[in-house]
């Protein structure tokens, strides 16, 4: 019997999933942290690539810019222009499907290293319960230096009504940097 398994698949056939690079710069004031990209996002190589995920609609409300109508690179540029960065708390893990409850053997990202490299950072927002649980633990005492916001997950797996999610997501509005250019509106 051949016991060889490709490096990115475990003995049960679960693929090793890896997060994307952080989207942040020296002007980032809000860092939104998810858990780990889902299957559709990984396939598209885009944060929140699943059209049913409400992230881009929620961030459109927070920023006042229609991000849904933009292409991916323009979405990221608009977030950065508003002082918003993105990353995930999980660097890599084994997971069948897209549910956070299926994450196994995760390795965390260096959240402390990233947040300490962002001189304007004031707020860390966790997109969902798994991101919050793992992220707060990873940050440890460093979390006390920032405003922490636990957001209801934008994922379609979290079935709370959109209006209910939006109420909490709107708490980020006061932290958003409005760009000097009106070209983003």
N, C-alpha and C positions, 0 to 999 in steps of 0.2 A: 504494500500500500504506500502511495506517495503522500507524505505529510507536508509537502511544500505548500505554503500559502503565500500569495502575493503580500507584500509589506502593508498594503492598505486594506486588507481583509483579514478578519480573525477566523478562528476555527469554526465558528457558527455562521460564517458568511456575512457578518455585519461589517460594513465598510467603515473605515476610519474617516470621519468628517473633520474638516479643518475650517477655521474661521477665515475671514478676509483681513487684510491689513486695516489698521485704524484710519479713519478719515477725521483728521484733526489738524489744527495749526496753532500758531502762537496766539491767535485771537479767539480761540475756543473758550467760551464761558460756560456752556452746557455740554456735558458728555452724556449721550444716551447709550446705555449698554444693554444689549440683548443677551440671550443665552448662547445660541449657536445657530447659524443659518439653517433653514429647512431645505428640503430636497429641491424645490423649485428655485430657491435663491442660489443654492450651490450650482445647479444646472446652468443658470443664467450668469453666474458669477457677479451677482448684484445683491446688495443689502435689500431685504424685504422685496424680493423679486416675485413672490406669490401675489397675484392680483387680488386675491381675497384677503390678504393681510391689509389692515387698515392703517399701517404706519404712515404712508405718504399722505393719505387724506387727513389724518390727525395732525401731522406736522404742517400741512397746508393751513389748517385752522390756527395753529400756534404762530406761524410766521406771517400769515396774511398773504402768502404767495401760493398760487395754484401749482403745486409740485407734481400732482398727478398727471397733468398735461405735458410735462417736460420729459425730455429723454433723461436717461440715468445720470450721465455726466453733469447735465444742467441741474438736476436735483441736488447732487452732492455739492456743486458750486454754490447753489442758493443756501443750503444749510450752512456751509462754511461762512458765507457772507453775513449770515445772521448769528454767527458765533456758536453754532451747534456742530458737535462732532459725534461720530458713531464708532462703536466697536462692540465686541462681544466678550463676555467673561470667560467663556470656554475657548481655549486655543484649539483643542482637538479632543475628540471622543469617538467612541463607537456608539452608533445609534441606528436602529432600524426605523425608517420613516422619518417624520419630522417632529414628533412629540417630545417635549422636554422630559417627560416621564420615562422615556426610553434611553436617555443619555447614560452611558456606562463608561467607567474608566476614564473620566475626563482629566485633562491637564489644563490648568487655568492659564490665562494670559497674565502678563506682568502689568496688572492694573496700577499698582503703586508706581511703577516706573513711568507709565504714561501720564497719570494725573500730576505727578511731580514735574513733568516736563512742560506742562501747560500753565504758563504764568497768569493767565486771565481766568482760569477755571474757578467757578463759584458753586456750580450745581452739578451733581451726578444724579442722573435719572435712570432707573432700572425698568426696562420694558418687560414686565412680567415677574411672577414670583420666583421662578428658578434663577433668573438673572439677579434678583435682589438677594436671595439667600446665599448664592455662591459669591456674588460680588462684595457684599458687606463683609463676609468672612475673609475674602482675599485682601481687602483694604485694611482690615483691622482698625487700629487706633487712627489711622490716616483718615478714615471716613468722617471723624469728628471735625475736620477742618472745612468740610463742604456741606452745603445744603443737600440733603438726600431726599429724592422723590421716588416713591414706589408707584409706578404707573401700572394700570391694568394692561395686560398684554394686548398688543395690537393684532395678535394671531387670530385666525378664524377658529382655532381650537378653543379659544376662550370666548364663550358665547354671550357675554354680557352685551346689552344693547349699545350701539355706537354712541348714542347720546350720553349714556352713563360713562363710557370710557372717556369721551370728550371732556366732560366736566373735570376730570382729574388731569388730563393732558393739558388743559388750558392753564393750569397752575404754573406752567413753564413760561407763559407769555411775558411776565414781568422780568424774566432773566434774559430774554432774547435781545440781542443787539440788532438794532435796525440799521441796515446798510445805508450809507450816504447816497448811493446811486439809486435812482428810481427805476433803473432798467430792469430790476428784478421783479417788479410788480406786474 
